[in-house]
Amino acid sequence: MASLKDNVKGHEIEQTEAKTAVSGFKSNREKNKMISAYVNQERYDKFKRINEKRGISNNKILNLMIADYVLQYEKLLSN
């Protein structure tokens, strides 16, 4: 049975970078910090259901929210 490496040999793999606010800061493959938060269960369930309907992961939404927050308030760091 041929390995995956053998099957891929000779074929170019096309890689596209995600075009999100987060990709401008770090590679989406880098994992620098894990966070934890306590949230209201009902609110989290709604958050999760909304994201499922949108077809986007909870983690991606949280990363986008953090990126937007940093962009909005990073000017405070220059003072």
N, C-alpha and C positions, 0 to 999 in steps of 0.2 A: 504494500500500500504506500502510495506516494505521500510524502509529508507536505504540509502547507507551504514550506519553503520551496520545495520542488515545483509545486503547482504555480507559485507566484513567479518563479524564475522566468525571466524573459518578458514578463508583463509589467508595464509601468503602472504604478499605483498613483492615482490622482488624489491629492490631498488638498482640501480647501479649508481655509481658516474661517471660523465663525466670525461674522461681522456684527459684533455686539459691543456695547460700551465696555464690557469686561475685558474683551480681547485686547483693547488698547493698553491695558495696564500690565497684564501678565498672560502668559500662555494658558489656555484653558486646561492644559495637561499638568500644570504646576499646582501642587497643593501645599500652600504655605501655612494656613491656619484653619483650625476647626473651631466652630463656635457652637454654643449651646444657649438656648433661651427657654424660659418658662412662659408659656402663653395660655390664654383661655382656651379650653378644649373645643368649645363650640366655634370660636373664631378660627381656630386652626383647621377644624373640619371644613368650614366654608372655604378657607384659603386653599386647601387641598383639592376640594371639588372644583373650584373655579379653575385651578391650574390644570386639572385633568381634562376639563372641557376645552381649555385652550390648547391642550396638547403640549404643555411645557412643564418641566420638572420644578418642584418646589425649590430645589437648590439653585437652579438657574435664575428664578425670579428673585430669590434673596440676594444672589450675587449682583443682579442688575440694580436692585434697590440700594445696595451698599455703594455700588459704583456711582449711581446718580447722586447719592447723599454726599459722597466725597467730592464729586465735581462741583456741587452746589456750595460746599462749605470749605474747600481747601484754601480759599483766600484767607481764612482765619489763621492759618498756619504761617503765613508770611509776615505777620505782625510781631 
